[in-house]
Amino acid sequence: MSQENQHIVIQTENLSIGYRQHKKLMVVAADINLKLYEGELIGLVGANGIGKSTLLKTIAKVHPLLHGSIFLSDKEIRKYTPQELATQLSVVLTERISSKNLTVKELVALGRHPYTNWVGKLTEEDINIVKKAIDITHINELTEKRCFELSDGQLQKVLIARAIAQDTPIILLDEPTTHLDIYHKAYILKLLKRLAFETKKTILFSTHEIDFAIQLCDKMIVMNTDGFEFGRPKELIQCRSFSSLFPQDLIIFDSETGTYKVRN
């Protein structure tokens, strides 16, 4: 499908991100202009401390933006109430869940919170949406387990299921493969790829798994000290975006294979 016929789900205009430190504004990145479309999987990569989490949290309205604008589905983010925003955007951050004593089914059902009444009672529609989220992430065998009984990989799938149950057009994830072995890293990223394709949700995630992201993402955002670059992985390889991402005294990027290699 051509992008002319696709809906722009996230758009930033001249966005500056950062934080306040001792009453002084600390700009992490500036002049960020992005257009993310429906059904895309977008990987956000860069060195530690470059501002990946800050960008995600600014889009999620966890951090205030410093300058510019963010639009979600053509509406400026400042105009969203917290309740409205929760129906547009779901977030999976690296922070641990507050109560691991919940069952998997209970945790996934929390995704319906923006839509339930004040007592949090699930309707039949809510129950069906929770079941669908459990089915699509293949965690049916885990539903009665307590969260403290899960492995890191299992818990990550459950948190993604909760985000799906929230039924928003946008899902943001901050390093969803942290602490996973290489098989489960690939499994989670393949799951995100499938979800973007099957559900037409826009999924933006930060990651250090650059090799995997190059293989699986529709688009990538590369953050570096000079700013950012955005495009399809093949385009970014041709522009040598990944070659300049890290110092080359230890690792080099092989544009033929799309992977990093240790310098001999």
Buried (B, 14 or more C-beta within 10 A) or exposed (E): EEEEEBEBBBBBBEBBBBBEEEEEEEEBBBEBEBBBBBBBBBBBBBBEEBBBBBBBBBBBBEBEBBBBEBBBBEEEBEEBEEEEBBBBBBBBBEEEBEEEEBBBBBBBBBBBBBBBEEEEEBEEEBEEBBBBBBEBBEBEEBBEBBBEEBEEBBBBBBBBBBBBBBBBBBBBBBBBBBEBEEEBBBBBBEBBBBBBBEBBBBBBBBBBBBBBBBBBBBBBBBBBEEEBBBBEBEEBBEEEBBBBBBEEEEEBBBEEEBBBEEEE
